[in-house]
Amino acid sequence: MNGQLFEQLGLKLNGNGLPYEIPIHPQLVHLTLGLFIIAIAFDIAGALFPLERKIFKFLGLATLRTGLFDVGWYNLLAAATITFFTVAAGFFELLLANPAVNHKSDWGLTAGWTMLLHGLGGLFLLAIIVGMTVWRGLQRYRWRKNVSRQVQWSYLLAGIAILGLLFVHGTLGAHLGEEFGIHVTAAQLLPEGRNLR
């Protein structure tokens, strides 16, 4: 699928190579990242609550351990849900990408390899986030429902490791926009001798 199909359907692609003004995938990526980071951070805060209780009291924050775990759970559930849309928008926008062929990223990858790794990585991270949500749900409603620390240490360590994977994956996505100019309006228009107006 490329821009020719859209033109045949009577749809117009904008200067960024998309049928809409602002790419959707990067917006959803940041929502996914924020929700996942908040989920893990609040679950860590809940797990360490006995150590933090005095700090919360000193700051005048009335905090319950269950409240911290509730924030962690609902943010993770939202992250898993929104990630389906993030990946779908990413694949749609990758299908419309028209990157430079003979350019390499700082990591020595061509645009094709970067797009392939970013696309497959997105599917992999979707599966991991959904798996983490199932794991977290089992802890919340089955395995640890009567335990004050609602999450396992292994779950928290896995969450921190996934944050590292998200960083690497996000860097690949940043390479697509910054180094290959995919769906960046200026990168599309300036080589054609046009400006942004």
HELIX and SHEET records of a PDB file:
HELIX    1   1 GLY A    3  GLN A    8  1                                   6    
HELIX    2   2 ILE A   24  ALA A   47  1                                  24    
HELIX    3   3 PHE A   49  PHE A   58  1                                  10    
HELIX    4   4 ARG A   65  LEU A   95  1                                  31    
HELIX    5   5 ALA A  111  LEU A  138  1                                  28    
HELIX    6   6 GLN A  139  TRP A  143  3                                   5    
HELIX    7   7 TRP A  153  GLU A  178  1                                  26    
HELIX    8   8 THR A  185  LEU A  189  1                                   5    
HELIX    9   9 LEU A  190  GLU A  192  5                                   3    
END                                                                             
